[in-house]
């Protein structure tokens, strides 16, 4: 995949934080795993769209990050 991106001059971006949301059954588990992360700036958090726990947790995660003064953006704006 990376070789194909290089060949076609496509920018790639991988995650730096994986809260393993795919293995969580409860939104509180996703939130707790993410709270273990020390955010310093520039992290890319991997979330899986098929995870019900993530869907339920995201509003609380976003609110908590904003409360910490952490700015949230999408990858295309960050690179």
C-alpha contacts under 8 A as a table, 3 or more apart, distances in Angstrom:
res1	aa1	res2	aa2	distance
1	X	4	X	5.15
1	X	5	X	6.30
2	X	5	X	4.99
2	X	6	X	6.21
2	X	12	X	7.48
3	X	6	X	5.07
3	X	7	X	6.09
4	X	7	X	4.97
4	X	8	X	6.22
5	X	8	X	5.28
5	X	9	X	5.72
5	X	10	X	4.75
5	X	11	X	6.75
5	X	12	X	6.94
6	X	9	X	4.85
6	X	10	X	6.19
6	X	11	X	7.82
7	X	10	X	7.82
13	X	75	X	7.67
14	X	44	X	7.25
15	X	18	X	7.02
15	X	43	X	7.31
15	X	44	X	4.68
15	X	45	X	5.61
15	X	46	X	5.61
16	X	43	X	5.64
16	X	44	X	5.18
16	X	45	X	6.23
16	X	46	X	7.67
17	X	37	X	7.66
17	X	43	X	6.67
17	X	44	X	6.05
17	X	45	X	4.66
17	X	46	X	6.17
18	X	21	X	7.71
18	X	45	X	6.07
18	X	46	X	5.23
18	X	47	X	7.43
19	X	30	X	6.47
19	X	33	X	5.52
19	X	34	X	5.63
19	X	45	X	7.70
19	X	46	X	7.17
19	X	47	X	7.60
20	X	23	X	5.86
20	X	24	X	7.19
20	X	30	X	7.57
20	X	33	X	7.93
20	X	47	X	7.91
21	X	24	X	5.18
21	X	30	X	5.57
21	X	47	X	6.54
21	X	48	X	6.84
21	X	51	X	6.77
21	X	53	X	7.12
21	X	54	X	6.24
22	X	48	X	6.50
22	X	50	X	7.91
22	X	51	X	5.74
24	X	27	X	7.31
24	X	29	X	6.00
24	X	30	X	6.35
24	X	53	X	6.43
25	X	29	X	7.37
25	X	52	X	7.75
25	X	53	X	5.83
26	X	29	X	5.43
26	X	30	X	7.01
26	X	53	X	5.06
27	X	30	X	5.24
27	X	31	X	6.34
27	X	52	X	7.86
27	X	53	X	4.23
27	X	54	X	6.00
27	X	55	X	7.85
27	X	56	X	5.70
27	X	57	X	4.69
28	X	31	X	5.03
28	X	32	X	6.08
28	X	53	X	7.91
28	X	57	X	6.91
29	X	32	X	5.16
29	X	33	X	6.16
30	X	33	X	5.24
30	X	34	X	6.26
30	X	53	X	6.91
30	X	54	X	6.55
30	X	57	X	6.73
31	X	34	X	5.23
31	X	35	X	6.23
31	X	57	X	6.39
31	X	60	X	7.74
31	X	61	X	6.36
32	X	35	X	5.06
32	X	36	X	6.74
33	X	36	X	5.50
33	X	37	X	7.52
34	X	37	X	5.51
35	X	38	X	7.72
39	X	43	X	6.92
40	X	43	X	7.45
41	X	70	X	7.93
42	X	78	X	7.94
44	X	75	X	7.68
47	X	54	X	7.05
48	X	51	X	5.68
48	X	54	X	7.23
49	X	52	X	7.94
49	X	54	X	7.45
49	X	55	X	7.32
51	X	54	X	5.26
51	X	55	X	6.44
52	X	55	X	5.07
52	X	56	X	6.31
53	X	56	X	5.24
53	X	57	X	6.05
54	X	57	X	4.90
54	X	58	X	5.89
55	X	58	X	5.65
56	X	59	X	7.08
57	X	60	X	5.55
57	X	61	X	6.11
58	X	61	X	4.90
58	X	62	X	5.94
59	X	62	X	5.26
59	X	63	X	6.17
60	X	63	X	5.10
60	X	64	X	6.05
61	X	64	X	5.14
61	X	65	X	6.15
62	X	65	X	5.19
62	X	66	X	6.18
62	X	72	X	7.94
63	X	66	X	5.24
63	X	67	X	6.15
64	X	67	X	5.03
64	X	68	X	6.40
65	X	68	X	5.10
65	X	69	X	6.50
65	X	70	X	5.24
65	X	71	X	7.46
65	X	72	X	7.93
66	X	69	X	4.96
66	X	70	X	5.21
66	X	71	X	6.46
66	X	72	X	7.79
67	X	70	X	7.37
73	X	77	X	6.54
73	X	78	X	6.81
74	X	77	X	5.58
74	X	78	X	6.45
75	X	78	X	4.99
75	X	79	X	6.32
76	X	79	X	5.65
